[in-house]
Each structure stands twice: as C-alpha cells, then as structure tokens.
C-alpha cells in the first residue's frame, strides 16, 4: 500500500512539473548520484533474483531516461574529483557495476557504448581467473530452476529432503546447507564446480549447457583486457568477494585483488566497493592504509561535498523499481519521499 501511494504521489508530482524543478535546481547540481547495478539477465536471472538482476530491456530504458533528460554521465574518478571541488555539471550521475559478471561484457557494455556512457566495474578476481560459475550462486540458481521437483536423493550432500522447496526462503536454507556441506569437505575451485555438476545431474539440469551460456560467471582476464582497452574503468572489489574482520586478511583481499587487476591491465587501482555493500567502522582505516581514496556502499542516497569518500552512498537499481521511481531518484525528488538505508554493517566470515 505504501509503495502504491508513493507511486501515485510521484505521478502527481511529475505531472505538475516538480520533477523538472528539482532536477534543474542548484540543490541537485551540488550532488552526485552513483548508480549501482549487479547484473543484466542473460536468460532468466532477473526472475530468480530480481533484487540483483534486471532485464536488458529494463536496463536500456534507464539509459534512455538519462540521455533524454540530459544527465551528465561522468567517469567515477572524474565525478568524485569535481564533487570535491564543488564543480559538478548539472544532473551529474556515475554508473557502477559490481562483481564483473560476463553479462556486463555481453549486454551492458555494448549498450553503454551506444549511448556514449562511461562505467566503472568493481571486479572481484578469483572467479575471473577460475572461469567457472560462482559456486554459491549457481547452486541457488539451479535449485530455483528445479523448484517443486520431487523424488530427490541428496543424502550424500547432507540433505534429508526429497523435494526442492517452492518458497524462496526454504530454497535458500537448502542452498546454505549445501554450502556448509561443501565447506566441511574443504572443497575449492574446480572441486566445487564438480560438486555443482553433480547437483545439476540430480536436479535434471544440463550443467555443461548452463556453463556454456556463461550464466553467473565473471568476465575472463582476456575480456577484462579488451574492455579496459575500450575505456571501461576496472576497480577493486576484493579477490574472493569477502571482507574479513581481521586487518591482515582484509588487506590481503585488497592486495590480491589489486595485484591481479594490475597484472592484467596495469594502472593504479584506488577506488573500492565493499562486497555486498557491507562495511564496518574499522574497514575505513584499513582502506586508508591501502591508499584507497573512495569506497562505495549500498546505502541509498546522494554523494555530497561533505560525504566521507570511504562511505559513498549509491542508488541500487533493481527489477522492482519502476521507470518513474528511477526517474524520480536521478532527478532528486525521490530522495525526499523514500526511506534511505544507511549504516549497514558487514556480517562476514573470516
């Protein structure tokens, strides 16, 4: 009900010219909106996890909104420097993509090039080198594909259940059980992929065909090199997509991540994105020791001249957001009508 009322309010505000008034105001010009995307669906991932993936058509409509309303889509580093100098052009936006999944290479970047928009990709590097589906995600995705399936025998995987649950919550519980079982076996890399292939067989899924589609895989090192040469900005996101709570292990994630990106494409990498947007107060000091000059969260809001550069908010775009809601946020009026999430602390394992 609240969401319906908010959308009705946005419709009225747009029709009376309030969208345009705020979009062109001095208040909006002094702010930078950093947009966050996680994935563009190669097939049906936006139905599996709509809070992470959007369809290619959905994404293209967003780019049309930015172009048609004359937004200044800036490279992230340039935008942050101009924000610091209080020298942003009107309606400034920066586009960021977390993880570096193959769908950015296949679907997002060709569209961004068409519109002439720059982008920053926060690249996690372990699976970029391994070139296998991300284990935890592919298991969850396959359980979703097989939801409602009966007659299973997963006892050797530590699960005494013959049905794939229809509810998302119970499927995630099953996926977590599978993760714990694999962790107990101390599986790594290709062993986890063999486990995923065995699970796929039990679920009646052609795993080789699934892998060939590159669903839930990261860009390869060669693909990263190609896009870097075309102008994509690759930045830090940890090597294994985790944020340990001890300084040595946390900083090692940065070292490993930075070393691999630098080996592939050279250059300095001093911008960072917290894995899953989750952070703890002590992380800021550790990042500063690594000479990281900016870090983005998944807290919702605009970046201003006063914002801590290691706690930059973003607007996370998802399947559930309408074009009207997106337009309200990039213009600024949505800021006044929305509940903004802040201060998310990391819940991570060492």
Secondary structure, DSSP 8 states (H G I E B T S, - for coil): -HHHHHHHHHHHHHHTTHHHHHHTSHHHHT-EEEEEE-EE-SSSHHHH-TTTEE-HHHHHHHHHHHHHTT-EE--HHHHHHHHHTT---TTEEEEEEEETBHHIIIIIHHHHHHHT---EEEE--HHHHH-S--HHHHHHHHHHHTTT-BS---GGGT---SB--SSHHHHHHHHHHHHHHHHHTT--THHHHHHHHHHHHHTT--HHHHHHTTTT-B--HHHHHHHHHTT-EEEE--SSS---SSHHHHHHHHHHHHHHHHHHH-S---EEE-GGG-B-HHHHHHHHHTT--EEEEEEES-B-TTS-TTSEEEEE--TTS-HHHHHHHHHSHHHHHS------B-----
